[in-house]
Amino acid sequence: MNCELSVGPVWLALLQARLMLLRRHGDLFFASARGQWSCHDVATVPWEQVDQVLLVRDPRAPNASLPRLARGEAFTICTFRNGSPLQVEHPEGRPVDSLMLGSARVYLPVILGGIVAASRGEVFCVAHVTQSLDGRIACSNGQSQWIGNQADLQHSHRMRALVDAVVVGAGTVLADNPRLTVRLVEGALPRRVVLSGGGRVLKDPRALHVLQAPGCDLFVRHGEQLGVVAPQVKVTAVAAGEDGLLLPQSVQTTLAQAGRHSIFLEGGAFVLSSFLQAGVIDLLQVHIANLLLGSGLPSFSLPAVDHVDAGRRFEMEHSTLDGQLLLSCWPRDRDFCG
Ligand SMILES: NC(=O)c1ccc[n+]([C@@H]2O[C@H](COP(=O)([O-])OP(=O)(O)OC[C@H]3O[C@@H](n4cnc5c(N)ncnc54)[C@H](OP(=O)(O)O)[C@@H]3O)[C@@H](O)[C@H]2O)c1
């Protein structure tokens, strides 16, 4: 699939879909009237006005019988399972428009993965990285804003609005002083979670933005003495490994216990690598910018393999974001909804 991701007429319907699925079980209909998409139950589709319909099966009830459609509009069925790309069928041989399909392929798995995880008391983890053509996510001095383009920033804000929590490592907070908001799109602000075993970000003015805004969680090692912490920061103790790093599985268990079942892991390289190595990433989004950096921080640092057969393979789809590339990569060894 090669599709320029253009989400405008679809975005509010996607937000609506997430809210509906969080509130109740059952299939959903996206309906288009004059190019604008909205989201409905089977009983509320305005059949007289719509010209295209996209039916999204509820993955929590995969064997439910297909709802009967009222008329012969062009319709498409989307099914999500097995930690793989969205399965898209066109029973009449007439697909809905590519703008809707492109958005559905990128964003519906995030919504559907999150609601399945919530029903199981688990976490659906989407990781994202923006890299140069030569696989760097920052210059050697840590500077990284911005490797991608404006469309990449908007995509990241959309991803934040579709999850329960955004997670970053201490290195990213100290290098970028990020706000981690959704200010470029409509949608609700998720919790912001900073991983910092010893809580070093608390004493550093470079962590100002994320720690001063309400709704921030700081995950630290058990037994850390942090002194006075600002009231808007909620400190949570998480199990760590012998190397002192928080264990990715424990991070996820702690998030699930707090009712956060979908997370957007935004970096940096060290955190992404440790979550990849722990096998807890369900979907990896790699944005590739039209830029060479020559040297700098590589996207991932993982243990070496001595034969290509020992590497990890992914199912991949791609979209373009204003001419730059977004890869959606599904680890083949991760059978999430199985
Ligand atoms: N291009 C992009 O998409 C992108 C995105 C984000 C960041 N960046 C860039 O990436 C750089 C920061 O990345 P980074 O790799 O240096 O740091 P990082 O991954 O953001 O943070 C690493 C730190 O997180 C803490 N941590 C806690 N648990 C961990 C775990 N399980 N695994 C790994 N770390 C854990 C540790 O700090 P404690 O010692 O405090 O525990 C560790 O040193 C910056 O230059 C930033 O600009 C680029």
The ligand as an SDF file (V2000), in Angstrom:
LIG
                    3D

 48 52  0  0  0  0  0  0  0  0999 V2000
   14.0960   11.1510   16.5160 N   0  0  0  0  0  0  0  0  0  0  0  0
   13.2950   10.6470   17.4140 C   0  0  0  0  0  0  0  0  0  0  0  0
   12.2770   10.0240   17.1050 O   0  0  0  0  0  0  0  0  0  0  0  0
   13.6210   10.8320   18.8600 C   0  0  0  0  0  0  0  0  0  0  0  0
   12.6260   10.5530   19.8100 C   0  0  0  0  0  0  0  0  0  0  0  0
   12.9590   10.7040   21.1560 C   0  0  0  0  0  0  0  0  0  0  0  0
   14.2380   11.0830   21.5010 C   0  0  0  0  0  0  0  0  0  0  0  0
   15.1560   11.3600   20.5450 N   0  0  0  0  0  0  0  0  0  0  0  0
   16.5320   11.7260   20.9070 C   0  0  0  0  0  0  0  0  0  0  0  0
   17.0680   10.6020   21.5950 O   0  0  0  0  0  0  0  0  0  0  0  0
   18.0330   11.0740   22.5540 C   0  0  0  0  0  0  0  0  0  0  0  0
   17.6590   10.4780   23.9010 C   0  0  0  0  0  0  0  0  0  0  0  0
   17.6950    9.0650   23.8140 O   0  0  0  0  0  0  0  0  0  0  0  0
   18.5780    8.1830   24.7570 P   0  0  0  0  0  0  0  0  0  0  0  0
   18.6750    6.8370   24.1540 O   0  0  0  0  0  0  0  0  0  0  0  0
   19.8330    8.9190   25.0580 O   0  0  0  0  0  0  0  0  0  0  0  0
   17.7510    8.1730   26.1140 O   0  0  0  0  0  0  0  0  0  0  0  0
   16.2870    7.6260   26.4510 P   0  0  0  0  0  0  0  0  0  0  0  0
   16.0730    6.3220   25.8320 O   0  0  0  0  0  0  0  0  0  0  0  0
   15.2840    8.6910   26.2130 O   0  0  0  0  0  0  0  0  0  0  0  0
   16.3950    7.4950   28.0420 O   0  0  0  0  0  0  0  0  0  0  0  0
   17.2590    6.5380   28.6010 C   0  0  0  0  0  0  0  0  0  0  0  0
   17.1740    6.6390   30.0960 C   0  0  0  0  0  0  0  0  0  0  0  0
   15.8750    6.2120   30.5410 O   0  0  0  0  0  0  0  0  0  0  0  0
   15.9970    5.6000   31.8090 C   0  0  0  0  0  0  0  0  0  0  0  0
   15.4480    4.2340   31.7610 N   0  0  0  0  0  0  0  0  0  0  0  0
   14.6540    3.6880   32.7000 C   0  0  0  0  0  0  0  0  0  0  0  0
   14.2920    2.4500   32.3640 N   0  0  0  0  0  0  0  0  0  0  0  0
   14.8800    2.1910   31.1970 C   0  0  0  0  0  0  0  0  0  0  0  0
   14.8910    1.0530   30.3540 C   0  0  0  0  0  0  0  0  0  0  0  0
   14.2150   -0.0670   30.6460 N   0  0  0  0  0  0  0  0  0  0  0  0
   15.6090    1.1010   29.2290 N   0  0  0  0  0  0  0  0  0  0  0  0
   16.2910    2.2070   28.9050 C   0  0  0  0  0  0  0  0  0  0  0  0
   16.3220    3.3190   29.6650 N   0  0  0  0  0  0  0  0  0  0  0  0
   15.6190    3.3120   30.8120 C   0  0  0  0  0  0  0  0  0  0  0  0
   17.4840    5.6060   32.1480 C   0  0  0  0  0  0  0  0  0  0  0  0
   17.7070    6.8010   32.8890 O   0  0  0  0  0  0  0  0  0  0  0  0
   17.8880    6.7650   34.4890 P   0  0  0  0  0  0  0  0  0  0  0  0
   19.3270    6.6170   34.7100 O   0  0  0  0  0  0  0  0  0  0  0  0
   17.3320    8.0780   34.9370 O   0  0  0  0  0  0  0  0  0  0  0  0
   17.1080    5.5840   34.9660 O   0  0  0  0  0  0  0  0  0  0  0  0
   18.1510    5.7420   30.8090 C   0  0  0  0  0  0  0  0  0  0  0  0
   19.4160    6.3200   30.8600 O   0  0  0  0  0  0  0  0  0  0  0  0
   17.9670   12.5800   22.5140 C   0  0  0  0  0  0  0  0  0  0  0  0
   19.0140   13.0420   21.7160 O   0  0  0  0  0  0  0  0  0  0  0  0
   16.6420   12.8740   21.8550 C   0  0  0  0  0  0  0  0  0  0  0  0
   16.6680   14.1150   21.1830 O   0  0  0  0  0  0  0  0  0  0  0  0
   14.8790   11.2490   19.2330 C   0  0  0  0  0  0  0  0  0  0  0  0
  1  2  1  0
  2  3  2  0
  2  4  1  0
  4  5  1  0
  4 48  2  0
  5  6  2  0
  6  7  1  0
  7  8  2  0
  8  9  1  0
  8 48  1  0
  9 10  1  0
  9 46  1  0
 10 11  1  0
 11 12  1  0
 11 44  1  0
 12 13  1  0
 13 14  1  0
 14 15  2  0
 14 16  1  0
 14 17  1  0
 17 18  1  0
 18 19  2  0
 18 20  1  0
 18 21  1  0
 21 22  1  0
 22 23  1  0
 23 24  1  0
 23 42  1  0
 24 25  1  0
 25 26  1  0
 25 36  1  0
 26 27  1  0
 26 35  1  0
 27 28  2  0
 28 29  1  0
 29 30  1  0
 29 35  2  0
 30 31  1  0
 30 32  2  0
 32 33  1  0
 33 34  2  0
 34 35  1  0
 36 37  1  0
 36 42  1  0
 37 38  1  0
 38 39  2  0
 38 40  1  0
 38 41  1  0
 42 43  1  0
 44 45  1  0
 44 46  1  0
 46 47  1  0
M  CHG  2   8   1  16  -1
M  END
$$$$
